[in-house]
Amino acid sequence: MSDTELLQTLLQRIEALEAREQALTAASNAYQAIITTLLGNMDKTARDKVISMIDQAHEIAYVRAAQRCNEPQKRKIKQADDVAQRMFMVAQGRAPESR
């Protein structure tokens, strides 16, 4: 392959990755909106129970990743927990929804 062909192939791959990133971002935003709305419409007792169970699941997963010294997994769990906490706060009416 010539340099021009390699460059063209690389640019096509970059475009494909950027499109995939946009699709994943859109899907993530949609799921966050759905989950936030569902939680926001639940009665307080049920919502608090769901939030508590999710918090416990994150804690268990984090501890297991830490025990295995799996730093990438710990980071992923921490990021997921940060997103979940923002959704919980919005659902509870304690934070403005940001996009």
C-alpha positions in Angstrom: 0.0 0.0 0.0 1.2 3.5 -0.7 1.4 6.2 1.9 -1.7 7.9 0.4 -3.7 4.6 0.6 -2.6 4.1 4.2 -3.5 7.6 5.1 -6.9 7.2 3.4 -7.5 3.9 5.4 -6.5 5.6 8.6 -8.8 8.5 8.0 -11.7 6.1 7.3 -11.0 4.3 10.5 -10.9 7.6 12.4 -14.3 8.6 10.9 -15.8 5.2 11.9 -14.5 5.6 15.4 -15.9 9.1 15.7 -19.2 7.9 14.4 -19.2 5.1 16.9 -18.3 7.5 19.8 -21.2 9.8 18.8 -23.6 6.8 18.7 -22.5 5.6 22.1 -22.8 9.1 23.6 -26.3 9.4 22.2 -27.3 6.0 23.6 -25.7 6.8 27.0 -27.6 10.1 27.2 -30.8 8.3 26.3 -30.4 5.6 28.9 -29.5 8.2 31.6 -32.6 10.2 30.7 -34.8 7.1 30.9 -33.3 5.9 34.2 -33.5 9.3 35.7 -37.1 9.7 34.7 -38.1 6.3 35.9 -36.4 6.9 39.3 -37.9 10.3 39.5 -41.4 9.0 39.1 -41.0 6.2 41.7 -42.3 6.7 45.2 -39.5 7.8 47.6 -39.2 4.5 49.4 -38.9 2.4 46.2 -36.5 4.9 44.7 -34.3 4.9 47.8 -34.3 1.1 47.8 -33.2 0.9 44.2 -30.5 3.5 44.7 -29.2 1.6 47.7 -29.1 -1.7 45.8 -27.1 0.0 43.0 -24.7 1.6 45.4 -24.2 -1.8 47.1 -23.5 -3.4 43.7 -21.0 -0.8 42.8 -19.3 -1.2 46.1 -19.1 -5.0 45.8 -17.7 -4.7 42.2 -15.2 -2.1 43.3 -13.9 -4.2 46.2 -13.6 -7.2 44.0 -11.6 -5.2 41.4 -9.4 -3.9 44.2 -8.8 -7.3 45.6 -7.7 -8.5 42.1 -5.5 -5.3 41.8 -7.4 -4.6 38.6 -6.9 -0.8 38.2 -8.7 -0.5 34.8 -11.7 -2.2 36.2 -11.6 0.0 39.3 -11.6 3.1 37.1 -14.5 1.9 35.0 -16.5 1.2 38.2 -15.7 4.6 39.6 -16.7 6.3 36.4 -20.0 4.3 36.3 -20.6 5.2 39.9 -20.0 8.9 39.3 -22.6 8.8 36.4 -25.1 6.9 38.6 -24.7 9.3 41.5 -25.5 12.3 39.2 -28.6 10.5 37.9 -29.7 9.7 41.4 -29.4 13.3 42.5 -31.4 14.5 39.5 -34.1 11.8 40.2 -34.2 13.0 43.8 -34.6 16.6 42.7 -31.3 17.6 44.3 -29.4 18.8 41.3 -30.0 20.5 38.0 -30.0 18.2 35.0 -27.1 19.0 32.7 -26.4 17.9 29.2 
